Amino acid sequence: MSMQFASTSSDKKGVLVSVGVPTFNRPDGLRRTLNQILAQTHENLEVIVSDNASEDIEVERVANEFAVKDKRVQYIRQPRNIGAMANFKYVLQHAGGEYFMWAADDDEWSPAFVETCLAASISGESVGCKFDTLFRASGRRDSNPMPELDPSFGVLSNLRGFLACMQPSLIYGLHRKSSLEFLHHLPPFDFIDCYLVIRQIVSSGFRTVQDVLYVAGVDAPVYEIKYADEHTKKFDYATFFLRTALLFPFAKGMTLKEKRSAIGLLWETMCGLIKHHESCADPRKILISQIRQRWFRVLAPWRFA
């Protein structure tokens, strides 16, 4: 584990960490995930496996195998497919630990991942580690840039750092479970993972550890973009922008001037994001158009009542 936090790790051996494993049709991946999670140096774990009605019967066999030999593993099979986000919420809802993390069935972890993150959560802030991306089809392993986040830097500084280097995989860090309760009432939308990280930065704080202790796995030959609306396969930028912007006026760790700066940084980031994905000359038009459409949908029932 990182020597920076080694002195505090012994104080947290008794802390229960819940690990939520949403899984679907990946028996080999599930086996790899459970092997690596159960091999963590921090042993006080509960592991909640939620099988999203997999058609592959091997998923249930693998999960039951681990549940029998290790009492820390709980296996639940959903009677029907409830969707990916609902499955992520399910494992969170049924977690009983003080801290919580999601563990995907296509990712990998160093044995010291949980212990390091737990030790680094000095004041209860969320913690994420630097990570690589492994493309299993080709065996290629890429390093990823990581924002340097630390609660001592201040909220605006951390927002600036994350918005300059948005890493959605930071949601796969370690969080105090109570700080994630808002997620139960949150509908799915594009870039929701980035919203979660920003919300943690603003509310409970976020720290990054610059040791590579996590690998994001990609089983497909190339990374496939995930859309909230799989039918249109188009990004809704406005929902993420509006929800995120509404976090800043209520942030306790920023002055009024800093809150205005945060909204300006978010606007610039959104324009860059749209320009990247849409290859357009003026991304502002797309964002403004989507914002207008969204407000029209919200206000329309009152206009025509």
ZALUM-24359 format. One record per residue (C-alpha): residue number from 1; residue in one letter; x, y, z. Coordinates in Angstrom, 1 decimal, decimal comma. Last residue first. Layout:
residues N
resi_resn_u_v_w
NUM_A_X_Y_Z $
...
This chain:
residues 305
resi_resn_u_v_w
305_A_-52,9_23,9_-17,8 $
304_F_-51,0_24,7_-21,0 $
303_R_-48,2_26,8_-19,6 $
302_W_-48,0_24,7_-16,3 $
301_P_-47,6_21,4_-18,1 $
300_A_-45,0_23,0_-20,5 $
299_L_-42,6_24,2_-17,8 $
298_V_-40,5_21,1_-17,4 $
297_R_-40,5_20,1_-21,0 $
296_F_-39,7_23,7_-22,0 $
295_W_-36,9_23,8_-19,5 $
294_R_-35,4_20,7_-21,1 $
293_Q_-35,8_22,0_-24,7 $
292_R_-34,1_25,3_-23,7 $
291_I_-31,2_23,5_-22,1 $
290_Q_-30,8_21,3_-25,1 $
289_S_-30,7_24,3_-27,5 $
288_I_-28,2_26,1_-25,2 $
287_L_-25,9_23,1_-25,1 $
286_I_-26,1_22,5_-28,9 $
285_K_-25,5_26,2_-29,7 $
284_R_-22,6_26,4_-27,3 $
283_P_-20,8_23,6_-29,1 $
282_D_-19,9_26,0_-32,0 $
281_A_-17,7_24,4_-34,6 $
280_C_-19,0_20,9_-34,1 $
279_S_-17,2_17,6_-33,9 $
278_E_-20,0_16,1_-31,8 $
277_H_-18,1_14,2_-29,2 $
276_H_-15,1_16,4_-28,8 $
275_K_-16,9_19,7_-29,3 $
274_I_-19,5_18,6_-26,9 $
273_L_-16,9_17,9_-24,2 $
272_G_-15,1_21,1_-24,8 $
271_C_-18,3_23,1_-24,5 $
270_M_-19,2_21,2_-21,4 $
269_T_-15,8_22,0_-19,8 $
268_E_-16,2_25,7_-20,5 $
267_W_-19,6_25,7_-18,9 $
266_L_-18,3_23,8_-15,9 $
265_L_-15,5_26,3_-15,5 $
264_G_-17,9_29,2_-15,6 $
263_I_-20,2_27,5_-13,1 $
262_A_-17,2_27,0_-10,8 $
261_S_-16,1_30,6_-11,2 $
260_R_-19,6_31,8_-10,1 $
259_K_-19,3_29,5_-7,0 $
258_E_-15,8_30,9_-6,3 $
257_K_-17,1_34,5_-6,3 $
256_L_-19,9_33,5_-3,9 $
255_T_-17,3_31,9_-1,6 $
254_M_-16,8_28,1_-1,6 $
253_G_-16,7_25,3_1,0 $
252_K_-20,4_25,2_1,8 $
251_A_-21,7_24,3_-1,6 $
250_F_-25,4_25,3_-2,0 $
249_P_-24,9_27,6_-5,0 $
248_F_-22,6_24,9_-6,6 $
247_L_-24,7_21,8_-6,7 $
246_L_-27,2_23,4_-9,2 $
245_A_-24,5_23,6_-11,8 $
244_T_-24,1_19,8_-11,7 $
243_R_-27,8_19,1_-12,2 $
242_L_-28,0_21,7_-15,0 $
241_F_-24,9_20,5_-16,9 $
240_F_-25,6_16,8_-16,5 $
239_T_-29,2_17,3_-17,8 $
238_A_-28,1_19,6_-20,6 $
237_Y_-25,6_17,3_-22,2 $
236_D_-28,0_14,7_-23,4 $
235_F_-25,8_12,4_-25,5 $
234_K_-27,1_10,6_-28,5 $
233_K_-27,4_6,8_-29,0 $
232_T_-31,2_7,4_-29,9 $
231_H_-32,3_4,0_-28,6 $
230_E_-29,5_3,5_-26,0 $
229_D_-30,6_6,5_-24,0 $
228_A_-28,2_6,8_-21,1 $
227_Y_-25,4_6,3_-23,6 $
226_K_-22,4_4,0_-23,2 $
225_I_-19,5_4,5_-25,5 $
224_E_-17,8_1,2_-26,4 $
223_Y_-14,1_0,8_-25,7 $
222_V_-12,4_-1,2_-28,4 $
221_P_-11,8_-5,0_-28,9 $
220_A_-14,5_-5,7_-26,2 $
219_D_-13,5_-7,1_-22,8 $
218_V_-12,5_-3,7_-21,4 $
217_G_-11,1_-3,9_-17,9 $
216_A_-10,5_-0,9_-15,7 $
215_V_-7,4_-1,7_-13,6 $
214_Y_-7,0_-0,6_-10,0 $
213_L_-4,1_-0,1_-7,6 $
212_V_-1,9_2,2_-9,7 $
211_D_-0,5_4,6_-7,0 $
210_Q_-1,4_8,3_-7,3 $
209_V_-3,9_8,3_-4,6 $
208_T_-6,8_10,6_-5,2 $
207_R_-8,8_12,4_-2,5 $
206_F_-12,4_13,6_-2,6 $
205_G_-14,5_15,8_-0,3 $
204_S_-17,8_15,3_1,5 $
203_S_-20,1_17,7_-0,3 $
202_V_-18,5_19,5_-3,3 $
201_I_-16,0_16,8_-4,2 $
200_Q_-18,6_14,1_-3,6 $
199_R_-21,0_15,9_-5,9 $
198_I_-18,3_16,2_-8,6 $
197_V_-17,6_12,5_-8,4 $
196_L_-21,3_11,6_-8,7 $
195_Y_-21,8_14,0_-11,6 $
194_C_-18,9_12,4_-13,4 $
193_D_-20,6_9,0_-13,0 $
192_I_-23,9_10,5_-14,2 $
191_F_-22,2_11,5_-17,4 $
190_D_-25,4_10,9_-19,4 $
189_F_-28,6_10,4_-17,3 $
188_P_-30,1_7,8_-15,1 $
187_P_-32,6_9,0_-12,5 $
186_L_-31,4_9,9_-9,0 $
185_H_-33,5_9,0_-6,0 $
184_H_-31,3_6,2_-4,6 $
183_L_-28,1_8,2_-5,5 $
182_F_-28,7_10,7_-2,8 $
181_E_-27,7_8,1_-0,2 $
180_L_-24,1_8,1_-1,5 $
179_S_-22,5_10,1_1,3 $
178_S_-23,9_7,7_3,9 $
177_K_-21,9_4,9_2,4 $
176_R_-18,6_6,6_3,0 $
175_H_-16,9_6,2_-0,4 $
174_L_-14,2_4,0_-1,8 $
173_G_-13,2_4,3_-5,5 $
172_Y_-15,1_2,9_-8,5 $
171_I_-16,7_6,3_-9,0 $
170_L_-13,2_7,5_-9,9 $
169_S_-13,8_5,7_-13,2 $
168_P_-15,5_8,8_-14,5 $
167_Q_-12,1_10,5_-15,0 $
166_M_-12,7_14,1_-15,9 $
165_C_-9,3_15,8_-16,3 $
164_A_-9,7_19,5_-16,5 $
163_L_-13,0_19,3_-14,8 $
162_F_-11,4_17,3_-12,0 $
161_G_-8,6_19,7_-11,3 $
160_R_-10,9_22,8_-11,5 $
159_L_-13,3_21,1_-9,1 $
158_N_-10,5_20,3_-6,8 $
157_S_-9,3_23,9_-6,8 $
156_L_-12,8_25,1_-6,3 $
155_V_-13,4_22,8_-3,3 $
154_G_-10,2_23,6_-1,4 $
153_F_-6,7_22,1_-1,8 $
152_S_-6,9_20,5_1,7 $
151_P_-9,7_18,2_0,4 $
150_D_-7,1_16,6_-1,9 $
149_L_-7,5_15,8_-5,6 $
148_E_-4,7_15,3_-8,1 $
147_P_-6,5_14,6_-11,4 $
146_M_-5,5_11,3_-13,0 $
145_P_-4,1_10,6_-16,5 $
144_N_-4,5_7,1_-17,6 $
143_S_-2,0_4,3_-18,4 $
142_D_-2,9_1,9_-21,2 $
141_R_-2,7_-1,9_-21,2 $
140_R_-2,9_-3,7_-24,5 $
139_G_-3,6_-7,5_-24,2 $
138_S_-5,4_-7,4_-27,6 $
137_A_-8,8_-8,8_-26,5 $
136_R_-8,2_-7,9_-22,9 $
135_F_-8,0_-4,2_-23,4 $
134_L_-6,7_-3,2_-19,9 $
133_T_-7,1_0,4_-18,8 $
132_D_-4,8_1,6_-16,0 $
131_F_-5,7_3,3_-12,8 $
130_K_-4,8_6,0_-10,3 $
129_C_-6,7_5,5_-7,1 $
128_G_-9,9_6,9_-5,7 $
127_V_-10,8_8,1_-2,3 $
126_S_-14,1_9,6_-1,0 $
125_E_-13,8_11,8_2,1 $
124_G_-14,4_10,5_5,6 $
123_S_-11,8_12,8_7,3 $
122_I_-8,7_10,7_6,7 $
121_S_-10,0_8,6_3,8 $
120_A_-6,4_7,7_2,8 $
119_A_-6,4_4,7_5,2 $
118_L_-9,6_3,4_3,7 $
117_C_-8,3_3,9_0,1 $
116_T_-5,0_2,0_1,0 $
115_E_-6,7_-0,9_2,8 $
114_V_-9,3_-1,3_0,0 $
113_F_-6,8_-1,4_-2,8 $
112_A_-4,0_-3,3_-1,1 $
111_P_-4,7_-6,6_-2,9 $
110_S_-4,4_-4,8_-6,2 $
109_W_-7,7_-4,7_-8,1 $
108_E_-9,2_-5,8_-11,4 $
107_D_-12,2_-4,9_-13,5 $
106_D_-14,7_-6,8_-15,7 $
105_D_-17,1_-7,9_-13,1 $
104_A_-17,4_-4,4_-11,7 $
103_A_-16,6_-3,7_-8,0 $
102_W_-18,6_-0,9_-6,4 $
101_M_-17,4_0,5_-3,2 $
100_F_-18,9_1,2_0,2 $
99_Y_-17,8_2,4_3,6 $
98_E_-19,6_2,3_7,0 $
97_G_-20,9_-1,2_6,0 $
96_G_-24,4_-2,5_5,7 $
95_A_-24,9_-2,6_2,0 $
94_H_-28,4_-3,6_0,7 $
93_Q_-29,1_-0,2_-0,8 $
92_L_-25,7_0,0_-2,5 $
91_V_-26,1_-3,4_-4,1 $
90_Y_-29,5_-2,4_-5,4 $
89_K_-28,4_1,0_-6,7 $
88_F_-25,9_-0,6_-9,0 $
87_N_-28,6_-3,0_-10,2 $
86_A_-31,0_-0,2_-10,8 $
85_M_-28,3_1,5_-12,9 $
84_A_-27,7_-1,6_-15,0 $
83_G_-31,3_-2,5_-15,8 $
82_I_-33,9_-4,5_-13,7 $
81_N_-33,4_-7,8_-15,6 $
80_R_-35,9_-10,2_-14,0 $
79_P_-36,1_-12,4_-10,9 $
78_Q_-32,9_-10,7_-9,6 $
77_R_-30,4_-13,3_-8,3 $
76_I_-28,9_-12,4_-4,9 $
75_Y_-25,6_-13,7_-3,6 $
74_Q_-24,1_-12,7_-0,3 $
73_V_-20,3_-13,2_0,2 $
72_R_-18,6_-12,6_3,6 $
71_K_-19,5_-16,2_4,5 $
70_D_-16,7_-17,5_2,2 $
69_K_-16,9_-21,1_0,9 $
68_V_-20,6_-21,3_0,3 $
67_A_-21,0_-17,8_-1,1 $
66_F_-18,0_-18,4_-3,4 $
65_E_-19,6_-21,5_-5,0 $
64_N_-23,0_-19,8_-5,1 $
63_A_-21,6_-16,9_-7,2 $
62_V_-19,9_-19,2_-9,6 $
61_R_-23,0_-21,4_-10,1 $
60_E_-25,2_-18,4_-10,5 $
59_V_-23,0_-16,9_-13,2 $
58_E_-22,6_-20,3_-14,9 $
57_I_-26,3_-20,3_-15,7 $
56_D_-25,7_-17,8_-18,5 $
55_E_-29,1_-16,0_-19,1 $
54_S_-28,2_-13,5_-16,3 $
53_A_-31,1_-12,2_-14,3 $
52_N_-29,2_-9,1_-13,1 $
51_D_-27,0_-11,1_-10,6 $
50_S_-26,5_-8,9_-7,5 $
49_V_-23,4_-9,9_-5,6 $
48_I_-23,0_-8,3_-2,2 $
47_V_-19,6_-8,6_-0,6 $
46_E_-19,2_-7,9_3,1 $
45_L_-15,7_-7,0_4,1 $
44_N_-13,5_-6,9_7,2 $
43_E_-10,4_-8,4_5,5 $
42_H_-8,4_-5,4_4,6 $
41_T_-5,5_-7,1_2,8 $
40_Q_-7,9_-7,8_-0,1 $
39_A_-7,9_-11,4_-1,3 $
38_L_-11,7_-11,6_-1,2 $
37_I_-11,9_-8,7_-3,7 $
36_Q_-9,4_-10,4_-6,0 $
35_N_-11,1_-13,8_-6,1 $
34_L_-14,5_-12,3_-6,3 $
33_T_-13,6_-10,1_-9,3 $
32_R_-11,8_-13,0_-11,2 $
31_R_-14,8_-15,3_-10,6 $
30_L_-17,2_-12,6_-11,7 $
29_G_-15,2_-12,0_-14,9 $
28_D_-15,3_-15,7_-15,7 $
27_P_-19,1_-15,9_-15,1 $
26_R_-19,8_-12,7_-17,1 $
25_N_-23,5_-12,8_-18,0 $
24_F_-24,5_-9,9_-15,8 $
23_T_-23,0_-8,7_-12,5 $
22_P_-23,5_-5,9_-10,0 $
21_V_-20,8_-6,4_-7,3 $
20_G_-21,3_-4,2_-4,3 $
19_V_-18,4_-4,2_-1,8 $
18_S_-19,3_-3,2_1,8 $
17_V_-16,4_-2,1_4,0 $
16_L_-16,7_-2,8_7,8 $
15_V_-14,2_-0,8_9,8 $
14_G_-12,3_-3,0_12,3 $
13_K_-8,9_-2,7_10,6 $
12_K_-9,2_1,1_10,6 $
11_D_-6,5_2,2_13,0 $
10_S_-4,0_-0,1_11,4 $
9_S_-4,2_1,9_8,1 $
8_T_-3,2_5,2_9,6 $
7_S_0,6_4,8_9,6 $
6_A_0,5_3,3_6,0 $
5_F_-1,1_6,4_4,5 $
4_Q_1,9_8,0_2,7 $
3_M_3,6_4,5_2,4 $
2_S_1,0_3,7_-0,3 $
1_M_0,0_0,0_0,0 $
